Amino acid sequence: MITPQPPRGLYLHVPFCRSLCPYCDFVVVAGAAAFGPRSRIGGYLRAVEREIDLRAAAVDRSFGALGSALRTGDGTRAPLESLYLGGGTPSLLPEEALAALIARVRDRFGLANGAEVTLECNPGVDERGDARAAVQAGVTRFSIGVQSMNVDALRDLGRRHTPDDVSECVAAVRAAGATSVSIDLLADLPNVSLESWAASLSDAIALDPDHMSVYALTLATDGADAGDADDRLATPAGALAWRARAAAAQDEERGAEELELLDRRLPAAGFDWYEISNWAREGHTSRHNRLYWQRAAVEAVGPGAHAFDGVRRRWNSANLDAWEASLHAGELPPGGADEPLSEEGAAAELLVLSLRMSTGVVRDEAMRGGFGEALRWGESNGLLAPHPDDSTRIQLTLRGRLLSNELFSRIV
Ligand code: SF4
């Protein structure tokens, strides 16, 4: 039987951005809420500190205090392997506030020696924060929201930064002593030719990052309200109109050519693909994201944040007012939780997550797990093939990475 586990990582959501990008579906409040006299950052910080305390106390009650014998099994309660500050734009936090948050997590949940502490950071001059102060506070890894090195594409996406800002930002985090530098790029951008996209990729590689995440731009056009789950915010009408125009200018075939280009260019530049959308130099895979792909327990705090205890997914309300009001009253925020999956459902989910990664799965074990029909379909249609370094394993082919949803829908 699968039982709840103590968290190995913590996700901390910081919902503030200087301005709202029209394609964004993250839980974000922007403009006056994020800076100036009406900024809500102060109230957020008091609330999130409270949530760290309350969630840590709940974990202690369930599993035992840090370093003590685990109440739920063998071994001792271990400190976190990873802390991820995501958003939003966490680099907007005042430097002393960032340091206080990391210290609080270290104090309440523990951070293992050598734990990965990631800060998402935007490259704009008024968004990137002070990298040196962040490293002093304990940040080891910066994940920089580059998206494109094409100035027109950045403007079209509503981004505040330019390619020059990106170069300055990467130089600043390197000079600050970051252990690992990751950059995010978007593919399948509207009105960007394959040639322009290739030039942007070359400029991104020239920045010499340690890690690259490349996601196809997905444009949800059904977001006029927040939905029943309350874990996302309504999409403004102007953003919905932008998305409709942008979706019409996307090109699936061009997106596929971009992935093929990535698959040639990144290995040639020293990056290994290790997950459908992620490439890394040796020793620089994202430990935090690997926890999600291993279906490990990850705690989460902040509005709209999703947590998993190994059995059940739980989320906080995305509504900043509701989230904050509960915490200021000393209570855990409103939110929801999924019903736990059956053992078979959990095994299917783990198989899909494992297949996302280049390590793939041991073929015979996966076949015995009741997924033979779907896996044989994947093999006979060229989506799965033997792992080049271990013939007992199978992994997604390039075609499989392009068409993974067709395979995954046959598994879950
Ligand atoms: S900067 Fe990032 S998180 Fe903020 S609105 Fe734009 S895409 Fe969303």
Residues whose N, C-alpha, C, O or C-beta is under 5 A from the ligand:
A	BS01	SF4	C17 S19 L20 C21 C24 F26 V28 G87 G88
